Amino acid sequence: MLQDVILKKVAEEIGGNYRPATIEEESKGIDGIIIIDDKQIPVSIKSKTYVNQEKHLPEELEGHLIIYEKKKNKIIVDYSGLLDL
């Protein structure tokens, strides 16, 4: 699944580990957890299209947002919100 690939790549790039969300966490809009040292950071992974429509959607997201955009033959990932933690 694309979310797992993005979660793994972001964790590697920021020097951490990751795990998928539990069923309970998923019910809160969390897609996975980035683990840095002893800190667990909940994240939601959403497409840029979703984020642009977010004001029209009822879902409440918990966690830090990772945004991706599919281009011709690549995926651009923005996890800049995690860098300030």
C-alpha positions, 0 to 999 in steps of 0.5 A: 500500500502506498501509505506504508511505502511513504511511512517507511521512506519518511521514517528513514529520511528523518532517522527514525522507525515506524509502525502501522496504526492500530485499528483504534488509531485508524478510527481517529484518522491516524495512518501510522506512527513515526518513532524517533528515540522514545517519541511516538509521532502519529501521522496521517498520510493524505493526497494533496487532492484530499487536503485541497478538499479537506474543508468539505470533508467531515473527517477529523484528523489527529496526528501530523499531516504528511502530504503526497502528490503523484506526478507522471512517474514519481511521488512528491512527499511533503513531511515538513511539519514533522521537521519542527518537532 
